[in-house]
Amino acid sequence: MPSRKKLEIFCPHSKKTVPAPLKDVYYIKIPDGVTAIAIGKLNFMKDPAIVIGGNCSIQAFDFKGNEILWTVTGDNVRSIIVMDIDLDGSNELLVGSDDYEIREFKDDIIVNEISETSSICSLISFSIGRFAYALDNGTVGVYDKFRRVWRVKSKSSVNFLEKYDLDGDGKEELITGWSNGKIDARNSITGEVIFRDVLSNSIAGVVVGDYIRAGKCQLIVVSITGEVRGYDNTSLKLESGVQTNVIHDLMQKRQILMSELNNYIKASNEGQGIPGDTRLITEISVSEKTIEPCVLLTLSTNNSMILKAVTVFAEGIFEDETHVIHPDRECTSTELKIALLPPKDILLDIHIRAFVGSSVDNDQFHVFELTRQLPKFSMYLLVPYPEIEDVPKSFVKFRLVERVQRLDLWLSQNFIVPQKTPVKTNGQDFWKVAISSLRDSSLTCVAFEKEVIFIYSVNISLTADIVQTLASYLNLDQIDSVAEFPRVLDDLWDSIQSVKTLQQNAVKLNASIADSSTLLKNLIVQAEDFRLLDDTSNMEKCLNDIFHIDKQMIQNHQVTCENHEQLLVTLKKINNIIQHASRLRVNNNRTDTITSYRQAVASENMTILKKLIESGNK
């Protein structure tokens, strides 16, 4: 039996191995909560730090417990990794959150964003700029930098991601532990499954370590019932049924191709084919005339050929991401209309597969496959510019030296522009457009005149998105804007006061629970004493008091939980306002601006908050 050794750790500062201290190095209470944690060194850090993700916020602490980073992000953080994604020699921060976004932070500045179809539940880094991700909807995939290499989706949810060289080729595979008890290993480059096993219950954890002290690491998998299994490169030889059967795959492909060839021959002999010049025409428009305002995808043929069925694949729009339209026999025609409702303002690829034939009675159809892209602001309708009294009072403005033709190009790239555009312009230095949201009918107006652009809107989030897309399209490195959003300021003040009240309630509730706990302990001791003295009457009285106090403590606990949930929601609202306000301008001082916001919120200084939202400066 191996001897027990004293636990030791290596100190990077003294360069010595020292006994592990049996005490807390520091203790910090995180108001925004802790939902993800990572250890790593970013570009501006001298030493590795602890990076914490919480309720719309990211914080980092050094080895002494000093806060060295605080910034905000779009939603609750679910996963954090530190890696060199762009291979420039310094680490970046990758953050996955509940708003379906994977964000890359260079120090504390967002430099890249990836939109996914569900909440990001896990991230794990590979070498040379690759990382894997998992979503709540059962999707697993790999990105090379910010280009998706592959992805797969399962009906089960992902519990754990890990990396491990299972086949011994020197390259780590992606290990996935699933809620149905399945564990699989995939080639991180191709996504091909090289190993699979199934435990009797859901996977509780996946770790890598030298479990059997063989001098090399094994893959250790644990289920929720305590079942433990270990794997290494010898496991591949034991699982003969898992390897891909190449001959079987080739025979299956041959059978499919032969079936297609026979169908073409049959269609040609019976005259059931379609003309060679048949084309599938697609049109994307914004419709207010449907039951629910939507983006309307219209499919049609350029001749009399009918559309038998259509399959549309779009991430995040349809349940299970795929929508199948199969009209009744009497409704089959040369045209089909499909309503699309993008839930967020992001670029979306729409993959279309249409079955086109000469008549309903034929069983031979030609399959057209194509891809269309929905612009970022597809859920907005371009409308005539309103009278000045109908223009929203909240706005952001900044100087812009640009030709109006470039604004037309920006508009066509980011919105669905009808053939008869409602844009007002003189072609030189005057340009106006109004945008109506299909989600809430709110109006946003963009006006450019004499090298100054105004964006009028009550929606600060949309305004910030428009500013950022303009900066990206026009290659603007600096936008010093002036903004006025009085309603946002009122909401921010109300939220600050609400946080103050909720925190006071939490203190009172915790004090009440502590007092009740002390009283409960004393009553339990008294009840036991009365039992030993055979004093049934007083014992029953104590037990009765214990019952009522216990009942009151349960109620107080429920109130405490509700108070805490409301506090998290309010803090999230405050952090979101800070994030949107900081995105109203483009510069390199975002860190200082966010820090100023945080200090002003903590001190309840509305004068500074007003100045920060208006100009970005104190």
LINCOR-V16341 format. One record per pair of residues at least 4 apart in sequence whose ideal C-beta (glycine too) atoms are under 6 Angstrom apart, sorted by sequence separation. I is the first residue (numbers start at 1). GAP is how many residues later the second one is. If there is no record, write none. Layout:
i = <I/I>
gap = <GAP/GAP>
This chain:
i = <30/41/45/61/62/97/126/135/178/223/231/274/290/301/327/358/374/386/402/411/417/426/470/516/535/546/589/11/53/105/106/143/144/186/187/267/268/288/318/327/357/386/412/425/437/448/457/471/530/600/61/62/96/125/134/177/222/267/315/342/425/457/10/11/41/52/84/85/103/104/142/165/166/186/210/211/287/436/447/611/40/60/95/104/124/133/142/176/209/221/357/424/455/471/530/531/582/600/8/39/51/60/82/141/163/184/185/208/211/287/313/435/446/530/600/94/103/123/132/141/175/185/220/355/356/423/608/8/9/39/49/50/59/82/164/208/285/312/325/434/445/455/582/8/92/93/101/102/122/130/131/139/140/173/174/184/218/219/355/356/527/582/7/38/49/58/81/120/121/162/207/284/311/433/444/92/101/130/139/174/183/218/354/37/57/58/80/100/121/138/206/283/310/432/527/597/56/100/129/138/182/353/526/527/596/36/56/79/118/119/160/181/205/282/309/431/442/34/35/77/78/102/118/138/140/159/181/204/352/35/78/116/118/138/166/204/211/281/430/523/578/34/77/159/181/204/351/33/55/98/181/281/404/32/33/73/75/76/156/157/201/202/349/350/523/596/32/74/75/156/179/201/279/317/523/593/30/53/73/75/96/134/156/199/201/349/407/32/74/278/317/460/177/306/310/348/53/74/96/134/167/278/404/199/306/332/460/51/94/132/166/177/307/347/520/175/274/329/345/585/114/345/581/301/516/112/300/314/300/140/314/342/28/71/124/299/342/377/516/183/313/376/377/378/384/26/69/122/124/298/375/383/385/312/375/382/35/36/79/150/195/296/297/35/38/40/78/81/83/87/132/311/36/38/78/79/160/297/513/36/38/79/81/85/159/162/164/310/512/294/295/142/160/196/309/43/195/294/307/308/385/509/386/42/308/385/401/40/305/383/509/399/383/399/400/391/164/380/381/414/308/380/397/506/505/379/395/396/395/502/126/44/410/43/392/394/502/42/168/391/392/502/167/392/396/167/499/498/280/495/495/495/398/295/398/274/396/397/492/396/280/395/272/282/394/272/274/286/267/263/483/481/481/479/479/496/478/493/468/471/464/467/461/464/460/464/489/286/483/483/284/482/293/396/117/117/115/109/108/72/72/72/55/55/56/55/57/56/71/32>
gap = <4/4/4/4/4/4/4/4/4/4/4/4/4/4/4/4/4/4/4/4/4/4/4/4/4/4/4/5/5/5/5/5/5/5/5/5/5/5/5/5/5/5/5/5/5/5/5/5/5/5/6/6/6/6/6/6/6/6/6/6/6/6/7/7/7/7/7/7/7/7/7/7/7/7/7/7/7/7/7/7/8/8/8/8/8/8/8/8/8/8/8/8/8/8/8/8/8/8/9/9/9/9/9/9/9/9/9/9/9/9/9/9/9/9/9/10/10/10/10/10/10/10/10/10/10/10/10/11/11/11/11/11/11/11/11/11/11/11/11/11/11/11/11/12/12/12/12/12/12/12/12/12/12/12/12/12/12/12/12/12/12/12/13/13/13/13/13/13/13/13/13/13/13/13/13/14/14/14/14/14/14/14/14/15/15/15/15/15/15/15/15/15/15/15/15/15/16/16/16/16/16/16/16/16/16/17/17/17/17/17/17/17/17/17/17/17/17/18/18/18/18/18/18/18/18/18/18/18/18/19/19/19/19/19/19/19/19/19/19/19/19/20/20/20/20/20/20/21/21/21/21/21/21/22/22/22/22/22/22/22/22/22/22/22/22/22/23/23/23/23/23/23/23/23/23/23/24/24/24/24/24/24/24/24/24/24/24/25/25/25/25/25/26/26/26/26/27/27/27/27/27/27/27/28/28/28/28/29/29/29/29/29/29/29/29/31/31/31/31/31/32/32/32/33/33/34/34/34/35/36/36/36/37/37/37/37/37/37/37/38/38/38/38/38/38/39/39/39/39/39/39/39/39/40/40/40/41/41/41/41/41/41/41/42/42/42/42/42/42/42/42/42/43/43/43/43/43/43/43/44/44/44/44/44/44/44/44/44/44/45/45/46/46/46/46/47/47/47/47/47/47/47/48/49/49/49/50/51/51/51/51/52/53/53/53/54/55/55/55/55/57/57/57/57/58/59/59/59/61/61/62/63/63/64/64/64/64/65/65/65/65/65/66/66/67/69/71/72/74/75/78/79/81/83/83/84/85/85/85/87/88/89/90/90/91/92/92/95/97/101/101/103/104/106/107/108/109/113/115/115/116/117/119/119/120/120/121/130/130/131/132/133/145/188/198/199/231/481/483/503/506/507/513/516/516/517/518/519/523/539>
